[in-house]
Amino acid sequence: MNSVVSYPIRGEEGNNKYRGNCSPKLIEDLYKFFKFEVISDYMRGSNTTGQVASKLGIQANTYDLSMGFDLMNCDIPERNEFCFWHPPYWDIIRYSGNQWGDKEHSSDLSKAQSYEAFIEQINYCMMKQYHALENGGRMAVLVGDVKRKGKLYSMFCDMVKPGMLENIVIKEQHNCWSSNVSYSGRFIPIVHEYLMIVKK
């Protein structure tokens, strides 16, 4: 694993039709580098993390709002060695009432009414997961930037970073919906995400 990663061929685990999911190869590379025995994911989406863990023969604890686990309000049941977290990128993809099911959910972070409210919720969820880590445990958090009306909203810059920020990895994006859109003005297309590794 290097400070820049790229997966032009996504891999098989998870559902490539579930918008916003990441390549299973990223989770495999995290496993190869950090050698954890258990991984937890509290916004599992199409359950890429769980399927990769099954392939690797390790334990996974995976939950999602769509299956009734509300990270904003539910207690985290584990003490964690390693967490992978891929939260929504504000409202780029709306999840409840759109990506999964017809019912809106009040704890859906992609429904935050403002970027400021979104960051407040993201930081709460970040700290909640950090506090559930064992001493020496790690969180791998995959985030992206949002451009709206000429203004850049950087989740990476604005998120709280508890403990020790151990590594920053740039992940190249491929096959994005935005790649098919023509933008006016001086818009530099966003073709990367940030993976930050936080250690407790």
Secondary structure, 3 states (H helix, E strand, C coil): CCCEECCCCCCCCCCCCCCCCCCHHHHHHHHHHHCCCEEEECCCCCCHHHHHHHHHCCEEEECCHHHCCCCCCCCCCCCEEEEEECCCCCCCCCCECCCECCCCCCCCHHHCCCHHHHHHHHHHHHHHHHHCEEEEEEEEEEECEEEECCEEEEHHHHCCCCCEEEEEEEEECCCCHHHHCCCCCCCCCCCEEEEEEEEC
